[in-house]
């Protein structure tokens, strides 16, 4: 059995029962943020928070944390989590520190005391709040837009470099009058970003039906319901053309679907692609020979490219 932190007030107030919670925290390079989040989520930890972002050995790192109730299931859940993290380390080149386990009497109070990451700034004016609470908790720069994301099993926390680059590209290349297609929307973060930047006609699609409810919740929570139409669909299912298409996906998926991404572009339409490494740029460029590259963005080893369709 697993517990979300929404259960804390109820559990902690039950009479004649003393609960001990174990805080699980782990630090890793920022490139691992989505993968580690997925491992925790798949192990039944529904409340996760990013407690810190910091520099280490010239690279950006983060810390992710959650809680386990120390009951008779704790040893098995701990062993399974550590096994999955070990497998993640075995197949990835990024560094992950050893997981830490510490006893906590009041998880809710611990979150308030340790969670300093209220807003992560993807650009100077686009901030991400990893919470389902309404409104920012700090003074904002003039003209800033805050996107609230309730973390779930979908990709798109807003902290991974590929999402960060996509947001930067959208800030430059999306215009309020544009129609936009977000392919593989995940948490909906890029569609919501486009809406916050003023776009009123956005279609967001994803092939994973399990995430749609959570994605719609993020869209509604950010007040973008009238601007974004969400669908369980593949890009090959879409027949309409758009002024701008954005796809934050792996290189292999972008290449496999390149003809559909091109097909969905209006004449002189803009294609933004991200989710791949610098070493894969030439593969992406070769997959879209009909388009002209007009811009590029880089963060660490990750790239985003911007193309334009012909007349």
C-alpha positions in Angstrom: 0.0 0.0 0.0 1.3 3.5 -0.8 0.3 6.9 0.6 0.2 10.3 -1.0 1.0 13.2 1.3 -2.6 14.2 1.1 -3.1 11.3 3.5 -0.6 12.7 6.1 -3.1 14.8 8.1 -5.5 11.9 8.4 -2.9 9.3 9.3 -1.0 11.5 11.7 -4.1 12.4 13.6 -5.4 8.8 14.1 -5.6 8.0 17.9 -3.2 5.7 19.7 -1.1 5.2 16.5 2.4 6.4 16.0 3.6 6.5 12.4 7.2 6.7 11.3 7.8 8.0 7.8 11.0 7.5 5.9 12.2 10.3 3.6 13.8 9.0 0.5 16.0 11.5 -1.3 18.4 11.1 -4.2 20.6 13.5 -6.2 21.5 13.2 -9.8 22.6 15.1 -12.9 19.7 17.2 -14.3 19.5 14.9 -17.4 18.1 12.2 -15.2 15.2 14.2 -13.8 12.5 12.6 -15.9 13.9 9.1 -15.6 14.1 9.2 -11.8 10.7 10.8 -11.6 9.3 7.9 -13.6 11.0 5.2 -11.4 9.6 6.7 -8.3 6.1 7.1 -9.8 6.1 3.6 -11.2 6.9 2.3 -7.7 3.8 3.9 -6.3 5.1 7.2 -5.0 2.5 9.7 -6.1 3.9 12.7 -4.2 7.3 13.7 -5.4 9.1 17.0 -5.1 12.2 18.6 -6.5 13.9 20.0 -3.3 17.0 21.5 -4.8 18.9 22.5 -8.0 22.6 23.1 -7.7 25.9 23.0 -9.5 28.4 20.1 -9.0 31.6 19.5 -11.0 30.5 22.0 -13.6 27.2 20.3 -14.2 23.6 21.0 -13.0 22.2 18.6 -10.5 18.9 18.2 -8.8 17.5 16.5 -5.7 14.2 14.6 -5.8 12.5 13.4 -2.6 9.4 11.4 -1.4 8.3 9.5 1.6 7.6 5.9 2.6 5.5 4.8 5.5 7.7 2.5 7.7 5.3 -0.4 7.9 5.7 -4.2 7.2 5.9 -3.4 3.4 8.8 -1.0 3.8 11.7 -3.4 3.3 10.2 -4.8 0.1 9.4 -1.4 -1.3 12.8 -0.1 -0.5 14.5 -3.1 -2.1 12.4 -2.7 -5.3 13.1 1.0 -5.5 16.9 0.5 -5.1 16.8 -2.3 -7.7 15.1 0.0 -10.3 17.5 2.8 -9.6 20.4 0.4 -10.0 19.0 -0.6 -13.4 18.7 3.1 -14.3 22.3 3.7 -13.4 23.5 0.6 -15.4 22.0 1.9 -18.7 22.7 5.6 -18.4 25.9 7.6 -18.6 24.7 10.3 -16.2 25.8 10.2 -12.6 23.3 9.4 -9.8 24.3 9.6 -6.1 23.4 7.0 -3.5 19.8 7.2 -2.2 19.4 8.5 1.3 16.8 7.2 3.8 16.0 9.2 7.0 13.2 9.0 9.6 10.7 11.9 9.6 7.8 12.3 12.1 5.9 14.9 10.1 6.3 14.8 6.3 4.1 17.8 5.8 6.2 20.0 8.0 9.4 18.5 6.5 8.2 19.5 3.0 7.5 23.1 4.2 10.9 23.3 5.8 13.0 21.7 3.0 11.3 22.4 -0.3 12.9 25.7 -1.4 12.3 25.2 -5.2 9.0 27.2 -5.5 9.6 28.3 -9.1 12.1 27.1 -11.7 12.8 29.7 -14.3 13.0 28.1 -17.8 13.6 31.6 -19.3 13.6 35.1 -17.9 9.8 35.3 -18.1 8.6 31.7 -18.1 8.6 30.0 -14.7 7.5 26.5 -13.8 5.9 25.7 -10.4 5.9 22.0 -9.6 2.7 22.0 -7.6 -1.0 21.9 -7.9 -1.5 24.8 -5.6 -2.8 28.0 -7.2 -0.5 31.0 -7.8 3.2 31.7 -7.2 4.7 32.1 -3.8 7.2 34.8 -4.6 7.4 38.2 -6.2 7.5 37.9 -10.0 9.3 39.9 -12.6 7.2 42.2 -14.7 5.5 40.3 -17.5 6.3 36.9 -16.1 4.1 33.9 -16.7 4.0 31.0 -14.2 3.0 27.5 -15.3 1.8 25.1 -12.6 2.5 21.4 -13.3 1.1 18.7 -11.1 3.7 15.9 -11.5 2.4 12.6 -12.8 3.6 9.8 -15.0 3.8 12.0 -18.1 7.1 13.5 -19.4 7.4 17.3 -19.0 8.3 18.6 -15.5 9.9 21.7 -17.1 13.3 21.1 -15.7 14.9 18.6 -18.2 17.1 20.5 -20.7 15.1 19.3 -23.7 11.9 20.8 -22.2 13.8 23.9 -21.2 15.1 24.4 -24.8 11.6 23.8 -26.2 10.2 26.6 -24.0 13.0 28.9 -25.1 12.3 28.2 -28.8 8.5 28.8 -28.3 9.2 32.1 -26.6 11.0 33.3 -29.7 9.1 31.6 -32.5 5.4 31.4 -31.4 3.1 34.3 -32.1 -0.4 34.9 -30.7 -2.1 34.5 -34.1 -0.5 31.1 -34.8 -2.2 27.7 -34.8 0.0 25.3 -33.0 0.3 21.5 -32.8 2.1 20.0 -29.8 3.1 16.4 -30.6 3.7 14.1 -27.7 2.4 16.7 -25.2 3.1 14.6 -22.1 2.2 16.8 -19.1 1.0 19.5 -21.5 3.7 21.9 -20.5 4.6 23.1 -24.0 1.0 23.6 -25.0 0.4 25.5 -21.8 3.5 27.6 -22.5 2.2 28.5 -26.0 -1.1 29.5 -24.4 0.6 31.7 -21.8 2.5 33.3 -24.7 -0.8 34.3 -26.2 -1.6 31.5 -28.7 -5.4 30.8 -28.9 -5.5 27.8 -31.2 -3.5 24.9 -29.9 -4.0 21.2 -30.5 -2.1 18.9 -28.1 -1.8 15.2 -28.8 -0.3 12.1 -27.1 -0.4 8.4 -27.9 -0.4 7.4 -24.2 -4.1 7.3 -23.2 -3.2 6.8 -19.5 -1.8 10.4 -19.1 -4.7 12.3 -20.8 -6.7 12.9 -17.6 -3.7 14.3 -15.7 -2.7 16.4 -18.7 -6.2 17.9 -19.0 -6.0 18.7 -15.3 -2.8 20.7 -15.9 -4.5 22.5 -18.8 -7.5 23.4 -16.7 -5.4 24.4 -13.6 -3.5 26.9 -15.7 -6.7 28.5 -17.2 -5.9 27.3 -20.7 -9.0 25.2 -21.3 -10.4 27.4 -24.1 -7.0 27.7 -25.9 -5.9 24.0 -25.9 -7.7 21.1 -27.4 -6.3 17.8 -26.1 -6.6 14.5 -27.9 -5.4 10.9 -27.6 -3.9 10.6 -31.0 -0.7 10.1 -33.1 0.7 12.7 -35.4 -0.2 10.5 -38.3 -3.9 10.8 -37.3 -3.9 14.6 -37.8 -4.9 15.9 -41.2 -5.0 19.7 -40.4 -2.0 21.9 -41.1 -0.6 24.3 -38.5 1.5 27.5 -38.4 3.8 25.9 -35.9 4.5 22.3 -34.9 6.5 21.4 -31.8 7.8 17.9 -31.0 9.9 17.3 -27.9 10.6 13.6 -28.5 13.6 11.2 -28.8 15.6 11.4 -32.0 14.4 8.0 -33.3 10.7 9.0 -32.8 11.2 12.4 -34.5 13.0 10.7 -37.5 10.3 7.9 -37.7 7.5 10.6 -37.8 9.4 13.2 -39.8 7.1 13.0 -42.9 4.0 13.5 -40.7 5.6 16.5 -38.9 6.4 18.1 -42.3 2.9 17.2 -43.6 1.3 19.1 -40.7 3.1 22.4 -41.6 1.4 25.2 -43.5 3.5 26.9 -46.2 6.3 28.8 -44.4 5.3 27.0 -41.2 7.7 26.5 -38.3 8.9 23.2 -36.9 10.5 23.0 -33.5 12.1 19.7 -32.5 13.9 18.9 -29.3 14.7 15.8 -27.1 18.0 14.7 -28.7 21.7 15.1 -28.2 24.2 17.3 -30.0 25.6 14.1 -31.6 22.2 13.4 -33.2 21.7 16.7 -34.9 22.9 15.5 -38.4 20.4 12.6 -38.2 17.6 15.1 -37.5 18.7 17.4 -40.3 18.8 14.6 -42.8 15.3 13.5 -41.9 13.8 16.9 -42.9 15.6 17.8 -46.2 12.6 19.8 -47.4 12.9 22.3 -44.6 15.4 25.1 -43.9 17.0 25.4 -40.5 16.5 28.9 -39.1 17.6 28.6 -35.4 19.1 26.3 -32.8 19.4 26.1 -29.0 21.7 24.1 -26.8 22.0 23.3 -23.1 24.7 21.0 -22.0 24.7 18.1 -24.6 21.0 18.6 -25.5 19.9 20.5 -28.7 16.7 22.0 -30.1 16.4 22.9 -33.8 14.0 25.2 -35.6 13.0 24.7 -39.2 10.9 26.5 -41.7 8.8 25.0 -44.5 9.0 26.4 -48.1 6.2 28.5 -49.6 
